[in-house]
Amino acid sequence: MTPPTMIDTGLKDHFSLKGSKEAKVVNLTSNKSNAEVSFADWDKFKFAPIRESTVSRAMTKRYFADLDKYAESDVVIIGAGSAGLSAAYVLAKNRPELKIAIIEASVSPGGGCWLGGQLFSAMVLRKPADLFIQELGIDYEDEGDYIVVKHAAYFMSTLLSKVLSFPNVKLFNATAVEDLITRQDETTGELRVAGVVTNWTLVSLNHDTQSCMDPNTINASVVLSASGHDGPFGAGSAKHLHRLGAIEMGHMRGLDMNAAEDSIVKGTREVTPGLVFTGMELAEVDGFNRMGPTFGAMALSGVKAAESVLNTFDV
Ligand code: 48N
C-alpha cells in the first residue's frame, strides 16, 4: 500500500508531519517544554493539563478588567453592523488613543451584512465605496459604476476581524443598550447624551418575566448609534430621543436606492449633542428612503460618522 501523502495541517512550520506511522514531530518550536509529539499516532495525543477554574479565571479576569476599563469610554458605538463597524475601523485606526466600546445586542455581530439581498450571497456596493473595500484589502469584481464582493460574509468577517484586532476596541456582544445616559443643561435646557445604559440582551428580552433587573452603565464622551432601522432592537437611540422630546422621528420611507444612499451618507451627523447617528437608524430619524440590497452607504456613512465623532472631540 502506498504511504499516505503528506498531510498539510498548516502547522508544518512547527511539525515535520508525514502521513506514515513513522512520522515524528521534531521539537515543537512554539512549545517551551519542547515535548516530542507525534501526530502520526493519535492514540498518544495529549493536551497540556489544565484545571477548570483556570479557564474560568482566564475568561472572567479579562471580562471584568474590560468592564472596568471601558466603564469610562471615549466613544461608545451602538450596533456592530456594517455602518457601526466601518466607523469603528476608521476611528480605531486613526485615533489609537481613543477607548472605543462597541455594544452589540446579538451574540453574533455583523447585523444585516452576512448576506446580500433576499439571502443571496453577493454584496453590491456603488462607487466610490470601492475605495473603502480597497482599504480593507477585500477582492471584488469591478462592474463600472458598482462593485460586487463575492460574499457579504467575506466583507463582514474581514471588517470584523480588523476592528477586533485594534488594541483600543472592545466588543461587548450579547449586550443591549436599553437607554441613554443624558445630561440637561440647567440654563439652556439642552439635552446632551453622556453614555449608554446596558444589560445582557437575554435580560433585556425578559424584563416582563422577572422582577426588576437593573442595568449597568458606560459613560462616554460621544455615542455613535448604528442600531439599524426599526425592529425588535433597531432604532433604539432614535426612539429614546423621541421619548425624551429631543427629536421627531421621520421614519424610514419606501425604497429608492439613489435617493437613499446619498442622503444617508450626507445626513450622517451629530443629531443631538453627544449623539451621532449613522447607517439605517438615520433613515428612522430623518425619514430617508431605504436603499435595499446595496451597502455602499453603510460603509461610507460609517466613515463619515467617524469624522463627525472626531469633530465633537476637536471642537
Ligand atoms: O446591519 P444593521 O441592522 O444596521 P446598519 O445601519 O449597520 O446596516 C443596515 C443595513 O444592513 C441594511 O439594513 C441594508 C442596507 N438594507 C437596507 C434596506 O433597505 O432594508 O446593524 C445594526 C446592529 C445589529 O447587529 C443589531 O443587533 C444591533 O445593531 N443593535 C443593538 N445593539 C445593542 N443595543 C441595541 N439597542 C441595539 N439595537 C440594534
Boltz pocket constraint, residues with backbone or C-beta under 6 A from the ligand:
constraints:
  - pocket:
      binder: B
      contacts: [[A, 78], [A, 79], [A, 80], [A, 81], [A, 82], [A, 83], [A, 84], [A, 103], [A, 104], [A, 105], [A, 106], [A, 108], [A, 109], [A, 110], [A, 111], [A, 112], [A, 113], [A, 175], [A, 176], [A, 177], [A, 178], [A, 226], [A, 227], [A, 228], [A, 229], [A, 233], [A, 234], [A, 235], [A, 236], [A, 255], [A, 278], [A, 279], [A, 280], [A, 281], [A, 290], [A, 291], [A, 292], [A, 293], [A, 294], [A, 295], [A, 298]]
      max_distance: 6.0
